Every structure is written in C-alpha cells, then in structure tokens.
C-alpha cells in the first residue's frame, strides 16, 4: 500500500487528466520549493483562501479555478522552479523575473502549450535551455537574460515561429549564433549581449523583416558586418559594440531609414583599409539617428563634408580613439541638436578661418 501511494503521488505532475483542484496543488508544490520569501509574497497561498485570490495569480474568466497567469517578478524569492508548474495547462504567462531562483529550467515547462510569455530573467538559473521549450509554438516572448545558462544557443528555438522577443543576454552561451534564428520572421527584439559567442555575424537579415532591435554587445565575434544588414528595414537599434569585428563599416547601413541608435564602438573596424569614411555619407539617409558611437576602432581617412548633413535629431557623436586625419569640417556645426561630440585621440587638425 505504501508503494502504491508513492507511485500515485509522484505521477501526478505529469498526468494527462486534470481536476479543478490540480492548479491549486501544482502551485502549492511550487511554493514548497521556495526556500526564501522575504516579502511574504505567497503568504495567502493557502487551501483556506480561494485560488483566484492568491497573490500574483490570475484565473481564467471562463474556466473555474484554471490559472492563466503567474507573475511573481521582483519578489526576491529563493529556491528552485518546481516542475509541477508544467501542470498549469491553461497558463499563458509565467513571469519570475528578478528573483534568486537556482537550478535548471524544468523541461516540464514545455508542456505549457498555451504559454505566450515566459520570463525568467535576473535569476541564478544554470544549465542548458531545455529542448522541450521548442514545443511552445504559441510563445511570443522568451526572456532568459542574466542568469548562468550555458551551452550553445539551440537551433530548436527557430521552431517557435511566433516569437516577437528573444532575450538571452547576460549568460554564458558559447559557439556561433545559429543561422536558423533567421527563420523567426516575427521577431522584433533580439538580445544576445554579454555572452561568450564567437564566429561571425550570420547573414540571416533577409528574413528579419520585423526586427527593430538587435543587441550583440560584449561577445567575441569576428569578421565583417554583413552587407545584408541593410535589408533589415525596420531596425531602430543596433549594438555590435565590444567585439572583435573588423573590415569596413558597410554603406548599406544607410538603407536603415528608421535607425535611431548605432553602437559599433570598441571593435577593430577599419583595420587594413586606407579610407573607411564612406559609411558616414551613407548615414545621412538615416534621418532618425540620435546616437552614433564609433570610438575605439581603427577608422581612417578624412571626415566627409557631408557629416553636417547627418540627422537633425543627432545628439551624440563619438569618433574618438581612431586614426582619422585631416581637418574637422566646419559643416559639423550644422548639427543643431548635438550635445555630445568626441573626436579626441585622432590625427585631426582644426582649420582657423580669419
């Protein structure tokens, strides 16, 4: 009899049947794996309190006692993420951002086929992204940033074709950026900064028709910036800074008419070329540009007169620590919104007109 009881209890989380009490029991099992709740966020998680009145729990309007949202962000919770959460089959939103949760991401979360948002950023989670998450075909936001996740960025993420936001920054991912991410043609926000990614930037831009922000700061990427980036017509924020990129900055950036912020600083761009300034003239087509950071590269040649035709919204321009020569064009004075200009540590001269 004792053996039978053991089997019944531990088969429950993965049962295909569901009673009106299962969501309650699954959340109580989750609470049981929380070792620290300094703000008493789950103090009213009790059988004596109706499930839909529990803090951070939202129930379905049409399905009695079925949980559709669990939002415990920034509660400073300690412990681990219980696999029992995989039983919340009506769950559409799971947000555990800003806690101190440890351990692995449970593979059972891949059973939440109705899930639209999964946010676990700013925790202490480790290990690989479980392959079962590739089954969440309705997922729109997958945010796992700022944990201790390891391994390669999995290619199965391309199966989640509904993704609009993918946040993997601030982990320990290694290897190349998968070309398969280019299949995510609904993607709007892609955050891969502050990992240990290597290799070159993929040429998947032809399919990224909706991408507005792409962040790759602080990796170990080498090679050129692909010319095909010019096809990403909705891009407003591009951050490739703090890598080991080389070669010329592509003039195709001038096709990004909606671009607002361009961060290419702290690379080796311009290395091996006598003149690398044509891209500045091309950027005059980007009338929404507000910030351009190009310092700490190997850009050479002279500043074009067209620099004065950059966006009227430009407030920040940094070209410091390059090997730019010649004179500073007086046309730079046309940039009426400019509040920060740094051309230091170059080979520039100021021309005085008497």
Secondary structure, 3 states (H helix, E strand, C coil): CHHHHHHHHHHHHHCCCCCCCHHHHHHHHHHHCEEEECCCCCCCCCCCCCHHHCCCEEECCCCCCCEEEEECCCCCEEEECCHHHHHCCCCCEEECCCCEEECCCCHHHHHCCCCCEEECCCCCCEECCCHHHHHCCCCCEEECCCCEEEEECCHHHHHCCCCCEEECCCCEEEECCCHHHHHCCCCCEEECCCCEEEECCCCCHHHCCCCCEEECCCCEEEECCCHHHHHCCCCCEEECCCCEEEECCCHHHHHCCCCCEEECCCCEECCCCCCCCHHHHHHHHCCCCCEEECCCCCCEEECCHHHHHCCCCCCEEECCCCEEEEECCHHHHHCCCCCEEECCCCEEECCCCC
